[in-house]
Amino acid sequence: MSRITLVQVGMGTVGGETIAQVIANRNRWWVDFGLDVRIGAVIGRGGALVTTEPDGLADELLRGLVHSRRAGTALREAAAGHELVEAPEAIALLINQGPVIVMDAAAGEETAALDARALASGAGVVLSNKAPLALPRENPIGAELWASAGPRGHLRYEATCGAGLPVISTLRTLIDGGDAPVENTGALSGTLGAIFTDLGNGANFSEAVLAAKEKGFTEPDPRDDLSGLDVARKALILARTIERRVNLDEIAVENLVPEELRETSVAEFLARVSELDDEWSRRAETARAAGATLKYVATVPADGPIAVGVREVPTSSLLGALQGPENIVVMRTTRYHENPLTVVGPGAGAAVTAAGMTGDMLALGTLLMSRG
Ligand SMILES: NC(=O)c1ccc[n+]([C@@H]2O[C@H](COP(=O)([O-])OP(=O)(O)OC[C@H]3O[C@@H](n4cnc5c(N)ncnc54)[C@H](OP(=O)(O)O)[C@@H]3O)[C@@H](O)[C@H]2O)c1
């Protein structure tokens, strides 16, 4: 049997696009990979819509659900007339019909238990959601997920770090081939990349933050980006990929939001963010005078402290030349020492992130098929 059944968790920006890419490319995957990919269930906060029909959920129904979610309608209302079940039940119903892959494009830790349960029942899991992989090592669910993240396991997570860029797969290929990572450095936030590019071009910090918000690069509350937590989670995922046994709280994180602006409303923060302008203009000017520019950088060595924060980077370096919301990961290893291996390109956006997930899904689907 060559049928792969997908369970789509989260139908937001990334999840909705993943569904669209599956519908658009299913025939190609059948011809090129011999994989008959169908979507058997979609899971939202309110429950799961599942079918055991051979073709999975109908394309028209799926498109309608994605459209409704984009218009702000929850799955429960959008799927009115269809019975919803609990999320684990949806997976249990499908798992007896052949290989299942859970596509976790939700946001937050809540889906971690579902992912672990799916793995335990023999399903594969593909993540763009970073939070489950950032759980403390002592948390049994996090430990289970990472135990499945190696070459023999059934969990893939390319899209958690650099969206569709081949960051995790490249690191894995290097390690599997016997190379030894020395240090990964990178700019891993499109939002902070855009802000520091504008700052380097002479904008005030507040202008740069507001411009990033206007272009849709930031979270609704830009402090979620400026806190550095998202970058810290990516640094943690990179660290664990190179087999470092670390937790999030061991990473030094430079929070760009001063304490007095952390608890205010979003509106008040946006009104007062200009209070930070002088300090940032001074830092940018100091860097410029030294032939450098400011970037929010993650530093993940094979040994020693892991940190994410603002660094002065030579303007002439690849990292220093990075523009706008692009991401970069510079991988220095024993073999790639003088000239490190560098992956650069767009590190966010629905199309590339969903493509990262479907790429993982195809590799995992092929593996699951070969294992019968
Ligand atoms: N956007 C990007 O460019 C990008 C790039 C790389 C990685 N990511 C990661 O990919 C994930 C999805 O990003 P996004 O931009 O698509 O976010 P989003 O638009 O906010 O969508 C998140 C979706 O997950 C659903 N969800 C949240 N908690 C859930 C739960 N416990 N069970 C089931 N569904 C749940 C939400 O449901 P509701 O409809 O009820 O809100 C929503 O549909 C995030 O973890 C993000 O960090 C995003």
The ligand as an SDF file (V2000), in Angstrom:
LIG
                    3D

 48 52  0  0  0  0  0  0  0  0999 V2000
    4.6990   31.9960    9.6330 N   0  0  0  0  0  0  0  0  0  0  0  0
    5.9580   31.6790    9.3720 C   0  0  0  0  0  0  0  0  0  0  0  0
    6.6030   32.2390    8.4840 O   0  0  0  0  0  0  0  0  0  0  0  0
    6.6220   30.5850   10.1680 C   0  0  0  0  0  0  0  0  0  0  0  0
    7.9140   30.1830    9.8100 C   0  0  0  0  0  0  0  0  0  0  0  0
    8.5200   29.1210   10.5020 C   0  0  0  0  0  0  0  0  0  0  0  0
    7.8280   28.5160   11.5570 C   0  0  0  0  0  0  0  0  0  0  0  0
    6.5980   28.9710   11.9000 N   0  0  0  0  0  0  0  0  0  0  0  0
    5.9100   28.2970   13.0150 C   0  0  0  0  0  0  0  0  0  0  0  0
    4.8600   27.5320   12.4600 O   0  0  0  0  0  0  0  0  0  0  0  0
    3.7430   27.5250   13.3620 C   0  0  0  0  0  0  0  0  0  0  0  0
    2.5140   28.0720   12.6520 C   0  0  0  0  0  0  0  0  0  0  0  0
    2.7750   29.4200   12.2800 O   0  0  0  0  0  0  0  0  0  0  0  0
    1.6260   30.3160   11.6250 P   0  0  0  0  0  0  0  0  0  0  0  0
    2.2840   31.5330   11.1630 O   0  0  0  0  0  0  0  0  0  0  0  0
    0.8380   29.4670   10.6890 O   0  0  0  0  0  0  0  0  0  0  0  0
    0.7320   30.6290   12.9260 O   0  0  0  0  0  0  0  0  0  0  0  0
   -0.8330   30.9900   12.9520 P   0  0  0  0  0  0  0  0  0  0  0  0
   -1.2490   31.6280   11.6930 O   0  0  0  0  0  0  0  0  0  0  0  0
   -1.0600   31.6770   14.2570 O   0  0  0  0  0  0  0  0  0  0  0  0
   -1.5470   29.5530   12.9950 O   0  0  0  0  0  0  0  0  0  0  0  0
   -1.4630   28.6940   14.0860 C   0  0  0  0  0  0  0  0  0  0  0  0
   -2.5880   27.6980   13.9580 C   0  0  0  0  0  0  0  0  0  0  0  0
   -2.4290   26.7160   14.9760 O   0  0  0  0  0  0  0  0  0  0  0  0
   -3.6850   26.4970   15.5870 C   0  0  0  0  0  0  0  0  0  0  0  0
   -3.4730   26.0350   16.9430 N   0  0  0  0  0  0  0  0  0  0  0  0
   -2.8960   26.6960   17.9680 C   0  0  0  0  0  0  0  0  0  0  0  0
   -2.8770   25.9120   19.0670 N   0  0  0  0  0  0  0  0  0  0  0  0
   -3.4540   24.7470   18.7250 C   0  0  0  0  0  0  0  0  0  0  0  0
   -3.7310   23.5390   19.4050 C   0  0  0  0  0  0  0  0  0  0  0  0
   -3.4300   23.3810   20.6870 N   0  0  0  0  0  0  0  0  0  0  0  0
   -4.3210   22.5320   18.7130 N   0  0  0  0  0  0  0  0  0  0  0  0
   -4.6400   22.6850   17.4260 C   0  0  0  0  0  0  0  0  0  0  0  0
   -4.4140   23.8010   16.7260 N   0  0  0  0  0  0  0  0  0  0  0  0
   -3.8230   24.8180   17.3690 C   0  0  0  0  0  0  0  0  0  0  0  0
   -4.3890   27.8480   15.5200 C   0  0  0  0  0  0  0  0  0  0  0  0
   -5.7380   27.6590   15.6670 O   0  0  0  0  0  0  0  0  0  0  0  0
   -6.7730   28.8780   15.7230 P   0  0  0  0  0  0  0  0  0  0  0  0
   -7.2640   28.9740   14.3150 O   0  0  0  0  0  0  0  0  0  0  0  0
   -7.7890   28.4080   16.6810 O   0  0  0  0  0  0  0  0  0  0  0  0
   -6.0330   30.0970   16.1560 O   0  0  0  0  0  0  0  0  0  0  0  0
   -3.9750   28.2970   14.1320 C   0  0  0  0  0  0  0  0  0  0  0  0
   -4.8030   27.7410   13.1430 O   0  0  0  0  0  0  0  0  0  0  0  0
    4.1600   28.3840   14.5660 C   0  0  0  0  0  0  0  0  0  0  0  0
    4.5900   27.5380   15.5910 O   0  0  0  0  0  0  0  0  0  0  0  0
    5.2840   29.2390   14.0320 C   0  0  0  0  0  0  0  0  0  0  0  0
    6.2210   29.5860   15.0250 O   0  0  0  0  0  0  0  0  0  0  0  0
    5.9680   29.9670   11.2270 C   0  0  0  0  0  0  0  0  0  0  0  0
  1  2  1  0
  2  3  2  0
  2  4  1  0
  4  5  1  0
  4 48  2  0
  5  6  2  0
  6  7  1  0
  7  8  2  0
  8  9  1  0
  8 48  1  0
  9 10  1  0
  9 46  1  0
 10 11  1  0
 11 12  1  0
 11 44  1  0
 12 13  1  0
 13 14  1  0
 14 15  2  0
 14 16  1  0
 14 17  1  0
 17 18  1  0
 18 19  2  0
 18 20  1  0
 18 21  1  0
 21 22  1  0
 22 23  1  0
 23 24  1  0
 23 42  1  0
 24 25  1  0
 25 26  1  0
 25 36  1  0
 26 27  1  0
 26 35  1  0
 27 28  2  0
 28 29  1  0
 29 30  1  0
 29 35  2  0
 30 31  1  0
 30 32  2  0
 32 33  1  0
 33 34  2  0
 34 35  1  0
 36 37  1  0
 36 42  1  0
 37 38  1  0
 38 39  2  0
 38 40  1  0
 38 41  1  0
 42 43  1  0
 44 45  1  0
 44 46  1  0
 46 47  1  0
M  CHG  2   8   1  16  -1
M  END
$$$$
